[in-house]
Amino acid sequence: MMKKLFVTLAVFVFFSLPVSAPAEKVIFASSEWPPYVFTENGQAAGFHTEIVLELCKRLNIEPEIQVLPWARALAYTEKGKADAIFSARRTEERDKFMLCPSEPIMIEKTVIMALKGSGIKINKLHDLKDKNVGVVRGYTYTPEFDKYQGMKQTVCDDDAQLVKMFGAKRILLAAGSDEGTIKYLCKKAGIEAEVVYVLSEEPSYIGFSKAAGEEKSKALAVKFGEALRKLKEEGFIEKVQSKYF
C-alpha cells in the first residue's frame, strides 16, 4: 500500500512540475555593419547582435541570424524568408512589408566630429564655412549638408581612410554618416574624438516580416518593444555599447 502511495505521489509531483514551453525559432536577417553587426569565427557578433541575442534569451526565442548583403536581407524580409531584420530605418516602402516595435533599437546620428581638445565649436551648419571637412565618396549625409557650398571637402574612399586622415590631422573635422561607426573606428585606432555637431537623428528598428505571418509579426513586435524598453531601463544597452565605442 505504501509503495503504491509513493508511486502515485511521485507521478503527481512529476506532472505538477512546470514544463518549459519549447523555444520559438525566429530567423533574423542583417548585414555587415561594424560595430553593430559583423561575423567573427563564423558567427554573427557586434553591438546590435548582442542586443538581439539578449532579447531572444529573455523571450524564450531560438534565433538564427543570417548575415547577408543588405539588399538581400531586405528582400528576404519582404518575402517572408526571414522573420525579421535589424537594424533598419523605417520608410514608406519598408512599412508595407515590415512591422516595427514601439521602441527602436537605437537612434542613428549623422554627425560632425573633431579631435578632442581641438576647441572647434559648430553650432549651426553655416559654422562650417571655409572649414575643411572629411567626407566619404558616394555617401549622403543630410540634404542640407550635401547641398552646402560654403565648406571645403576632403573626399575619402571609405570610413577607414577618413579616420586615418583624421588621426593624422590632415583633416580637423570629419562627417560621419553614423556616429557609432566613426567612434568605433576611432577607438580601434586610439584616436580621441568628439561630436561637435549633430546633422540628423533617426530611429533604427528590428523590423518583423508581415509575409512571415501578420499575427506572428504583430505579437513579436509587441514583445520585443516591451523587452527593449526594459533593457534600456536596466542600463544593459549602455553597458554593451561601451565595449564598442
N, C-alpha and C positions, 0 to 999 in steps of 0.2 A: 504493500500500500504506500509506504514512504517513498519507495523507488518510483512508483507511478506518479506520485505527487511531485517529486523532484523533476521528473521529465516534463510534466505538464507546466510547472513553473518556468523551467528553462526555455521551453518553447514560447511561453507567454512573454518572457523578458526579451527573447530574440526578436519577436515580431513587434515589440513595443519600442525597440531602438530606432532612433531617427535614421532614415535612409536618405543619403545624399542623392539629389537629382543628377542625372548624367549631364555633363557639361555640353552646352550648345556650341556647335562649331560655327565660326564666323571667318570668312575669307576676306582679308584686307588687302587692298592694292595700294601701293605707294611708289615713289620714285627716289632715286639717289639725290639727296639734297642735304649734304653735311652742313651743320651738325645735327639736323633733325632726323634724317634717315640716311643710313649707309649700310653697306654689307661688311661684316667683319667675321673672318673664318667661316664664310658661307652662310652666316645668319644675319638677319636684319638687326641693326643696332641704331643708336642715336637718341637724341633728346625726346622726340615725339614717339619714337618706337617704345621707349621705356614707359612713357605715359600710357600708351595703348595697352601694353602688356600688364601694367598695374591695374588698369580699369578692367581688363578681362579676368584677371585673378579675382578681383573683388566681386565681379558679376557672374562668376562660375561659367566663363566662356572659354572655349578652346580656340585660340587664334591661329590662323595660318596667314602669315604676312608674305605677300609676293612683291618683290621689288622689281619694277618694270619701267620701261620708258614712260614718261608722263602721259603722252597721248594714248598709249595702250592702257594705262591704268584708268584713265577716264572712260575709254571705250568699254573696258571690262565692267565698270560700274554701271554704265548706261545700259548694257545688255544683260546685266544680272550674272555675269560670270564671276564677279566679285560682289560680296555683300556690302562692302564699304570701301571708302577711300580716305586717305589722310596724307597731307593736310591740304585742304582745298578752300580757296576763297569762293564765296557764293557769287554767282552771276545769274542773269535771267535764263540763260541757256541751261546751266547746270541745275537750276531749281526744277527743271522739267523732269529730270531723272534721278535726283537725289534729295533726301530729307536730312536736315541738319538739326542737331540738338540745340536747346536754348542757350547752351554755354559753348563758346568757341574754345578750341584747343590752345589758341594764342592770338595775340594781336600782332600782325606783321607791321613793322615800321620801316618806311623808306627814310633814310637819314643822311645828314652830312656829318662826317666825323673829322676830328682834328686830333693831333698828338696831345697827350696830357701835358699840361703846363705851357701850352703854346700861347695862351692868352687870347686866342681868337674867339670873338663873340659874334654869333649870327642870330639876329632876332627876327629877320624877315628875309624873303628871297632876294630882295634888291641889295642886301648887305653883301651879297656875293659879287657885286660889281667890281670888275678889274681883278678879281682873285682867280687863281689857277686851281681848278677842281679836277681831281681824277675821276674818270668815268670808265665804264666798260662798253666796248663796241657792241652795238646791237641791243643794248638794254634800254628799256623805257623806265623812267622814274615816276614823274608826275607830268601831266600836260603842261603845267606852268613852268616847271624846271626845264623840260625838254625844249620849250619854245624860247626860253630866256636867252637873250643875246649879249647880255652885259658882262658875262664872265668869260674867262679863258678856260679851255678844257685840254687836259692831257688824256688821250684815249688809250686804254689798255685792252689787251686781248681777253683777259678774264679777271676774276676776283683775286686770284693768287698773285698775278702780276701787279694788280692795283695795290695790294697790301705790301708787296715787296718794295715798290716805289715809294709808298707812304713811309715805310720803316726807314728807308734810305734818305728821307727828307727831300726827295726830288719833287714831291708834291706835299703841300701842307694841309690840304683838305681832300677828303675822299667821299664820293657819293656812294652810298650803299643801298642797293635795291631791297636788301633785307638786313636789318640791324644785326641779327644773330649770326648770320653768315660772316659778316665782316669782323665782328667781335671774336668769333671762334678762330678765324684765320690769324687775327692779330695776337690772340692768346697763344696759339701754337708757335708763332714767330717771336714771342717775347716782346711784343710791341704794346705799349700802354697808350690806349686811345680812348676818346670820349665823344659822346654825341653832343654836337653843338647846335644842331637844328633838326627838327622832325618835319620832313616834307609831307608825309601822309601816314595814316594809320588805318588798317583794315583787318577785320577779324578773319581767322582761318579755322576751318572746321574738320571734324570727322563727318563725312557725308555717307548716308546709308542708301543703298540702291533700291529704288522703287520696283525695278524689274525683278529683284530677288524676292519680292513679296511685299506688298504695301503695308499689310498689317504687321509683318515682321519688322520692317524698317521703321515704322512708327514706334513700335514697342522698344526697339533698340535705341532710337533717338532719345526717347524719354529717359530710359535707364542710364545711358551714357551721359546725358546732360546733368542728371542728378549726381552721378558719381564724380563727374569732372568738377562740379561745384564743391563737393566735399574735399577732393584732392587739393583744390586751391585754398580752401579754408584751413586745411591741416598744414599748409606750407610745403606739401610734397613736391609740387611743381617747381617752386623756387629752389628747393634742395637739389633736385635733379639738374636744373638749368645751370647751377653753379659749377657743375662738373665740366660743362662745355664752354661757357662764356660768362 
